[in-house]
Structure formats: structure tokens, C-alpha cells
Amino acid sequence: MRKQKLSACMLFFLMLFFISLAEASSLSGEEVKDIIRHIDQLYRSEYSYSEMEMEIVTPHWSRTLEMKAWTRGMNKTLIRITSPKKEKGVATLRIKNEMWNYLPKINKVIKIPPSMMMSSWMGSDFTNDDLVREFSLFEDYTYKLTQVEDETKDLIYIDCIPREDLPVVWSHIVIAAREKDHIPVWQRYYDEKDSLIRVLKYSEVKPFEGCIIPSTMELIPQNKEGHKTVIRYLNLQFNLKVEEETFSLRNLRATP
């Protein structure tokens, strides 16, 4: 009798597994592509302007930066720190595949080589590439539906694999998104040994000019205990006309 009960339980859980697998696989390739496109462009449009704060936390200290950012599509980004006084005026400009930092203390513009795109930005857990998005999930990765051990109902899981020639350290990125509106919940980044290196969590979903997006992103490195970086969007405006001069080396030096 006990063996029969165990067999029945095993059969029940197998049925649940195959039902969930069938539900996940019901999405077409085009639908998965649309989800990735949506996530890739979540905080961007033809033009965008945002005000945000970045909190950097370590076991020994923490600090908060306030900054403004302007974007044009996926190719142009300007980020300028407005507070605290010590970092005020530090700015980052990206135009397509080129990136520059302006350091007001020495009044110097420094071009960032491709080899430093995965380096830390302003001592945070975010990299240069994270902030200016040189690489696009939609254009530079392939993607497919996947499953995870801690699956949650009403979430979709997508495995993103970079092009072979893409100079990134991730072997793949797994994304969890809400099934109802494709809002991302988290992203998990893995190295070439398939070890989990960092987790990016999305929360505080709010409307910004009619667009529903997570207003908070929390990046937690898995190999540095007690470290995290949190970005909070305080203001986000889409399709606000941004002058072309904004994305120039001359404007990079402008006073905030």
C-alpha cells in the first residue's frame, strides 16, 4: 500500500512537471523575442530623461549618488552625477561603441577602452556596460525558454546566451519575467563554469508617463558578501525631445 501511495505521489508530481513544461513551451519563438525586446527597451524610447539615485553598500561603508541621465534610442547615453559634492560633475558619455568619462577635479576627458567595459562604474557593483548598455539582449544574444529550480507560478524564464564574439564575461543570463505583462522580476548572471556570479532584482513597479516599469533595481554580487548596489528611479520621462548637442564631448564637461 505504501509503495502504491509513493507511486501515486510521483505520478502526480510528474504530471505537474509536464504541465508546467507544456505551458512554458506554448510561447512561440516570436513571443519570446518580443519579451526580450520589451525588457531591453524598458527604460528607453526614442528619447528619455531620468533622475535617479544609486546607493552603494559594502560591509564597511555606504554612499549614495544622485544623477541625471539622457538617452537616445539604444545608441546614445549621457549620465551626470549631481550629488554629493565630492563627485558632482563626473559624467559618462556613450555614443554607439565609444565611451568617455569626464573627471571635473582634473578637468579631463578619458576615453574608456573596450577592455574596461566590464569594470566597475564609480565603485559600484554595476559595470560601465550596465550603465550605458553597450550590448543589447535583443540584438547580441540568442534566447530560449528555460526552467529553474525555484520556479514561481505566473513567471516566464528565459535563458539568454551571448554571441561567441561578444566580449562579455557571462556565459548566459537567465531572466524571470511576469507572464501577464512581461515586467522583469530578476536576472541571474552566470560565468563560463556555470557559477552564479550576480543577481539583479527588480521591484517597486510604478507608472512613468503611462509606462509601467520597476522603479528599483538591486544588484547583488554572489562572490562579495555584504555588497549590493541599488538604483532608484525618481523621475523618468519618455519621448522628451533631447537636443543632439547633449550627446557631445563639449556637453560632457558642462556644469550640472
Secondary structure by P-SEA (a helix, b strand, c coil): caaaaaaaaaaaaaaaaaaaaaaaacccaaaaaaaaaaaaaccccccccccbbbbbbccccccccccccccccccbbbbbbcccccccccbbbbcccbbbbbbccccbbbbbccccccccccccccccccccccccccccbbbbbbccccccccbbbbbbbccccccccccbbbbbbbcccccccbbbbbcccccccbbbbbcccccccccccccbbbbbbccccccbbbbbbccccccccccccccccccccccc
